[in-house]
Structure formats: structure tokens, C-alpha cells
């Protein structure tokens, strides 16, 4: 189950990355058009704001799946795996509560925009349900990733595989970081 959700999360993260590239190109085009040709899209701030918010939300699940969130584990890594495992689950549970709250708030916003047929104040008059719905989808995927990881972690804990659980939820090691850098170098070579 985790592999399937991770695959969807990776696809969403790649789309978020391309979204950032499109956002940069849009801003660059608007600046060049304004300075050299005397016209502007008049909606750059609104549209790129939506693009950035959606990109962040769409990358959350993949970031969790690859253990790339920033963590401060000064003491935790010095404890034995049997003590770390329940703490990892507890932190994932807290993250899940926070993610559920964010998803609830995002859906409330989408629902309200649908109810009032809300549009932004830019020249494009974009229906707010579109960017908010895309944003909500990213947060919902994050909630699903947390739930899947929590289920797998609980099963690992109950079957006595704390070391495997530590590898699933623990901070990335120097070896993990090195392997990622080597993979990136390998991918960059023609």
C-alpha cells in the first residue's frame, strides 16, 4: 500500500517541480513584457501565489515518504531502537493530527468558495475553487501518506520489527544522504 501511495506522491512532487519551473517562466515573461513591450498579465501575483501554494501542498506527501522533512533529532538518535520506535509513531501521530486539521480547514475553504461562487480580484477572475481544490488535493494526499505510514509503523511495532520501523520513520543517515547524492550524479551524466 505504501508503495502505491508513494508512487502517486512522487508523481505529484514531480508535477509540483514542473509547476515551479512554469511559475518562474511566467514571472520572467511578465517582467520582460512589462519592461520591454509595455504590457503585463496583471495577474502575476495572484496566479503565481496559487502556483506556489499548490506546489508546496503537492510535494508534502513525497517529502514525508522520502524522509526529507527537516528534523531535529539531537537526543533521539542516541537512544536504542526499541525506545525510538514508539516515539517515531507518536510524532507521526501528531503530524497526522496536524495534517487532518489542515485538510479540514482547506476543505472548509473550498466548500465556502463553492457556496459563494467566489472569484479572485485579478483581471482573470479565476474561480477560487480551482486553486483551492488543487491545494486541498495535495494536503489530502499528505493525510493519506501519514495514515499509510502510521498503519505500517504500527504493524512493524506489533510484530517486533523496531529496527525496520526506525528505517521507515527515522532521520536519514549519512549513508542515505550520500547515496542520494551519488544517484543524482549518476542521473546527471549523459
Secondary structure, 3 states (H helix, E strand, C coil): CHHHHHHHHHHHHHHHHHHHHHHHHHHHHHHHHHHHHCCCCCCHHHHHHHHHHHHHHHHHHHHHHCCCCCCCCCCHHHCCHHHHHHHHHHHHHHHHHHHHHHHHHHHHHHHHHHHHCCECCCCCCCEHHHHHHHHHHHHHHHHHHHHHHHHHHHHHHHCCCHHHHHHHHCCCCHHHHHHHHHHHHHHHCC
